[in-house]
């Protein structure tokens, strides 16, 4: 009962944050109407490009999952890993605190016998690898910004260094635990030791790293073409910087789909590289709108396909 109450309050808190963001957004748009005149010049051809890039991003996210699960003798088909990426993203929009991951865990457990402990362990390994790469890139980009433009942001440097240090510590010093007869402790052992199973395979780490870099670049292209859609031009360097910080916003993912959180991070990153808040916010909202359109068109389709796959499995 206590856990149920905690989840209830967390859900209320998440939607409260969304409500605050919506109210702030309405007041901001009304107060700065003149700053958003460029929205009337939107080039709708770029919307198609952005939608395609989001689909490719979802596909690569699915490939990341597929590549990792091969190490656990699970070989997902195309409709499974792509479908799970889509359904998970849709679930994250509907349920606070990455709720879509629960849907993914349930499917893998029912269809492939992948335990919840192993799922938690591989998900943790996923975040460690991705956040290590993103924080490393953030520190490098901040260094370049300082050397080239004498721009320094101490809070962001501290944040990037802390995330990089934590991930590096896990990668290097994570303990390998012995099996236990205690049922609950054994679940923790399985979860933590998943990292060692992944880390031992150097080719797997290389493949996952390449996929993470590719997704970062694809996401950067969505920012690049989102600016293009409004007739605005930014360098690919700036687009990668914004994409990188947007990816790190998962660390403070308090609302469904990080609504409001991601937009705030995009505006913040734009200010660092001298992009007006109105332009950054417009790009963030365009990205969000296209992503929602893509996910809620494909999501129900793949939900049906995956649910049908589970029904076929139970009949065997």
Buried (B, 14 or more C-beta within 10 A) or exposed (E): EEEEEEBEEEBEEBBEBBEEBEEEBEEBBEEEEEBBEBBEEBEEEBBEBBBBBBBBBBBBBBBBBBBBBEBBEBEBEEEBBBBBBBBBBBBBBEBBBBBBBBBBBEBBBBBBEBBBBBBBBBBBBBBBBBBBBBBBBBBEBBEEBEEEEEEEBEEBBEBBBEBBEBBBEBBEEBEEBEEEEEEEEBBBBBBBBBBBBBBEBEEBBEBBBEBBEBBBBBBBBBBBBBBBBBEBEBEEEBBBBBBBBBBBBBBEBBBBBBBBBBBBBBBBBBEBBEBBBBBBBBBBBBBBEBBBBBBBEBBEEBBEBBEEBEEEEEEE
